[in-house]
């Protein structure tokens, strides 16, 4: 994609982000919905030091892919297109940038994970992990 095509693709994505889109949070997904979908992927766009400090695995829930935001333009092909991709960073700022980048590159099923660390931590509580494992027959 050349620079003009990239700008046109970005413009198309941005034009869709009107009040109806934002007001209905069409670009977001809750941790419950994301982790409840075994075919979904969690895309972690934090930096390597952040991931080393607090890794996110969710091995009993879904696949996690770590691609720091600054590496996304070179590595986005690693991200599957055929499933829901929940994008995570602590305050959703980098996730929103990644969302817009991926949408402008043809990814239709990307969503910003709503709630940051608190939402993920809630789903990692022992009772919820046990319930997920029992659901999977583990």
Phi and psi in degrees as a GROMACS rama.xvg file:
@    title "Ramachandran Plot"
@    xaxis  label "Phi"
@    yaxis  label "Psi"
@TYPE xy
-83.9886  175.735  UNK-2
-60.5657  -39.9617  UNK-3
-67.3221  -41.2823  UNK-4
-63.4953  -40.4285  UNK-5
-63.3882  -42.4888  UNK-6
-65.3953  -39.3921  UNK-7
-64.7177  -43.4594  UNK-8
-62.6668  -42.7989  UNK-9
-63.8735  -41.2372  UNK-10
-61.3641  -40.5079  UNK-11
-62.5388  -41.1993  UNK-12
-65.2419  -47.2816  UNK-13
-63.5057  -35.7551  UNK-14
-64.3029  -23.6591  UNK-15
-79.0985  -13.637  UNK-16
-90.0935  58.4318  UNK-17
-86.8386  -174.47  UNK-18
-59.6274  -39.9015  UNK-19
-61.3922  -45.5412  UNK-20
-61.2311  -51.124  UNK-21
-69.6851  -42.4147  UNK-22
-63.7377  -31.191  UNK-23
-95.0824  5.47912  UNK-24
51.8626  43.5501  UNK-25
-65.5316  -16.0023  UNK-26
-95.3888  2.36519  UNK-27
-114.478  160.508  UNK-28
-143.716  142.325  UNK-29
-80.6561  158.935  UNK-30
-62.0748  -37.8471  UNK-31
-60.4713  -47.5524  UNK-32
-67.9542  -41.3733  UNK-33
-66.278  -51.6795  UNK-34
-72.3332  -17.3836  UNK-35
-83.1048  -4.80322  UNK-36
-107.828  102.537  UNK-37
-64.5226  -16.0466  UNK-38
-92.5694  -3.10071  UNK-39
-81.9858  167.909  UNK-40
-129.94  139.693  UNK-41
-98.5932  117.443  UNK-42
-99.894  113.771  UNK-43
-96.6139  113.624  UNK-44
-103.058  16.6386  UNK-45
-72.4647  165.309  UNK-46
-72.2977  162.628  UNK-47
-58.1272  -45.4618  UNK-48
-59.1333  -34.5688  UNK-49
-66.4401  -43.0833  UNK-50
-66.7564  -39.2476  UNK-51
-65.1775  -32.7895  UNK-52
-74.1549  -41.6769  UNK-53
-143.342  85.4974  UNK-54
-70.2059  149.574  UNK-55
-117.145  118.689  UNK-56
-112.646  -53.6014  UNK-57
48.4829  46.587  UNK-58
-61.4794  -22.8868  UNK-59
-93.6091  3.65485  UNK-60
-117.153  -55.3467  UNK-61
-165.531  173.241  UNK-62
-77.7392  138.923  UNK-63
-115.257  132.587  UNK-64
-120.114  131.129  UNK-65
-106.107  116.341  UNK-66
-136.157  104.043  UNK-67
-55.672  144.323  UNK-68
-52.1556  -41.9887  UNK-69
-69.1815  -13.4662  UNK-70
-101.207  -7.17994  UNK-71
-56.7266  -41.8673  UNK-72
-59.4866  -28.0298  UNK-73
-92.948  -21.0349  UNK-74
-120.237  5.00562  UNK-75
-62.8672  -18.6714  UNK-76
-65.8731  -16.9968  UNK-77
-72.0707  -14.7335  UNK-78
-90.6276  125.225  UNK-79
-66.3339  145.77  UNK-80
-95.32  -19.5508  UNK-81
-88.8631  3.66974  UNK-82
-136.062  168.555  UNK-83
-66.3917  132.073  UNK-84
-119.613  112.437  UNK-85
-92.0032  123.491  UNK-86
-99.0435  128.944  UNK-87
-119.837  136.264  UNK-88
-151.821  163.647  UNK-89
-57.5086  -37.7767  UNK-90
-120.929  10.7543  UNK-91
72.1297  3.12268  UNK-92
-70.5606  -55.1505  UNK-93
-65.7777  -33.9964  UNK-94
-62.2309  -38.7437  UNK-95
-66.7072  -38.4294  UNK-96
-64.3657  -46.0209  UNK-97
-62.2251  -40.9366  UNK-98
-55.8312  -50.655  UNK-99
-64.6477  -41.1914  UNK-100
-61.8556  -48.5836  UNK-101
-66.0295  -41.1829  UNK-102
-60.0426  -40.2147  UNK-103
-72.3827  -10.9409  UNK-104
-107.811  22.0361  UNK-105
91.5982  7.07118  UNK-106
-86.4421  115.476  UNK-107
-95.2686  -18.7295  UNK-108
-109.359  29.4729  UNK-109
-91.4649  146.262  UNK-110
-142.815  149.998  UNK-111
-85.4073  128  UNK-112
-70.3174  123.114  UNK-113
-86.4393  131.242  UNK-114
107.393  -9.276  UNK-115
59.4479  -148.714  UNK-116
-57.9723  -40.8368  UNK-117
-59.6979  -42.4022  UNK-118
-66.1134  -41.3302  UNK-119
-68.2961  -40.7871  UNK-120
-62.0433  -36.8439  UNK-121
-61.3742  -39.1043  UNK-122
-77.899  -11.152  UNK-123
-96.2523  5.78885  UNK-124
-63.7678  146.49  UNK-125
-51.3355  -44.4513  UNK-126
-63.5614  -36.5901  UNK-127
-73.8033  -37.6814  UNK-128
-65.6556  -44.3064  UNK-129
-59.7732  -45.161  UNK-130
-59.9977  -41.2108  UNK-131
-64.9027  -42.4534  UNK-132
-64.7919  -42.0058  UNK-133
-63.1144  -37.6352  UNK-134
-62.2224  -34.7229  UNK-135
-87.5305  -5.62324  UNK-136
76.037  24.8751  UNK-137
